[in-house]
Amino acid sequence: MNKTPALIFLILVSLVGSEGAEVKKNAAAVKQKTVTWLSYNDGIKLARSQKKHVIIDFYAVWCRYCNEMDEKIFKSPEVAEFLLKNYICVRIDADNPSQKITFRNYNLSVREFTAMAGVTGLPTVVFMDKDQNLITRIPGYMSKDVFFPVLRYINDECYKSKVNLNDYIAGSATCGKSRIR
């Protein structure tokens, strides 16, 4: 008896089930206004299915400014709500050698992926589209006043039309869904 169709069915059910769990987890986080951080591999799968941008927070437990960004930026209800509605949030511990990342069919260590993404210090925030194309990377600590407009700029896809970020923040240029207030 050929067991291949049954095996394929079980694999598909497990994939759909795990994605459904991530969607439910994210919906609960929106209500609580807390960011749900995913692994890179889970985040990319979800980004593709939901057609959202990916924000990757490269951090380390010992990094003072990483912890400060977490407390002052990512835990801000306004920022958390915007991230949860518009982005897939991925967090990568730069000191975790056991984490494996699948990037375009290549299995990479955290160190290899960090180098590939051009991360040279912590904290660094990287933005990618759903297809794993790098949009930009921002090294160092950012205040909420800087970070939030960047989130809106990327979400509005202003980078595609090369709208100047300063013009966008000043309100003299728009390029999509939201507008800086």
N, C-alpha and C positions, 0 to 999 in steps of 0.2 A: 504494500500500500504506500502511495506517495504522500509523504508528510509535508512536502514543501508548501502547498497552499495554506495549511493550518499554521505552519511556522511563520509565514509571511503575515497572515492575519494577526497572530499574537504580537509580532513586532510592531505592526501598524497601530494596534490598539494601545500598546504600551507607549508609543510615541505621542499619540493623540492624548492619552491620559496624562502624561507628564506635562505636556504643553497646557492642558486645561488646568492643571494644578497651579502652574505658574501664573496663568491669567487670573484665577481666583485669589491667589496670594497678593497679586498686584492690586486687584479691586479692593481687597480688605485694607491694604496699605493706603490707598487713596482716601478712604473714609477716615483713617487715623492720621493722615498727612505725615507719614513717615516713609522715607525712601526704602524700597526693597532692593537690596543688592543681590545680583545674580553672578554666577560664574560666567566667564567669557563664553564658553561653549553653549550654555543654556540661554544666555542673553542673545547671542547671534541667531539662534533658532527662533526665539520669540520675536526679534526685530524683523526677521524675514516675514514671519506670518502676520505680524501686525503692521508692517511697513512703516517702522519708526526708526529714527536715528538712535545711535548708541552713544552713551557717554561712559567712558571708562575712567575710573578713579584709580590711579596707581598710588599706592600708599605703603607704609610700613608702620607697625605698632609703635616703634620707638620715635617716629617722626613727629616732632612737636607741631609743625605747621599742618601736617596731615590731620592730626587730631583737632587742631583749631578749626580747620575747614569743615570737618565733620560736625563739630559742635555749633559753629556760627553760620555755616552756609547750608549744608545738607540737612540739618535738623530744623532749619527755618521752615515754618508751615507753608509760607508762600512759595519758596523754592521747591520744597518737597512735593507740593501739590502739582506744580508746573512740570517737574521732572516725571512724576508718575503718570500724568496725562499725555505727555508728549515724547517721552524718551524711554528707552530700555536702559536701565542702570546696571553697570557692571563694575565690580571692584576687584582689583588684582593686588594681592599682597606681594610686593616685590621680593620679600624674603622667604616665600614659600616654594621651596624647590620641588615639592611633590606634585604641585598643580601642573597639569598638562593642558595645553591650549591647541585647539585645532584651527589653524588659519589657512584658508584656501587649500584644504586637503594636505597640509603639512602639520605634523605633530611637533609642537615646539615646547621647550621648557619656558618657565616664566622669564628667565634671563634672556633667552633668545627672542621671545616676543617683545620684551621690554626694549631690547636693542633695535629690533625691527621697527617698532613704533617711534623710535627716536627719543625715548625717555632717557634723560641723562641725570635727573635729580628728582627728588620728591618734595612735595607732592607734584604730580603732573596729571592734568586732565586731558584726555584724548577724545575727540569726537570722530565717529565713523558713521557712514550710512549703513543701511540694512545689508548691503552687499560687501561689507568689510573694506570699503574704500576710505582711506584716511581723509578727513575733512580738515582738521587742524589739531594741533597739540598746544596746550598752554602750560608752561612750567611755572612752578612756584605758587605761593599763596595768593588768593584773590579775595577781595572783600565782596560782600553781597552786592554792593552798588556796581561793581564791575562784572561779576559773574552772571547776574540775572539778565542784563541786556545781551550778553553773549549767548545765553540759552535761547533767548527769543530770536536773535539773529540767525543762529544755526537752524532753529525750528522753522523759521520762515524761509529757509533756503536762500538767504541773501548772498551767501558765498557763491552760488551758481551764477548769479548775475553780476558778481563783483561789486556789489554795493559797499561803499565805504562804511565801516563800523561806526566811526564817529558821526557821520551824517545820519546814519540810522538811529543812533542814540539821541541825537539832537532833534530828531523828528523831521528832518528835511528830506529823508529818503525812506521809502517803504518798499516792501518786496513780498508781502504775503499776508498771512493770517492775522498776526498780532501786531500791535503797535506799541512802542515804548510810551509809557505814561509818565 
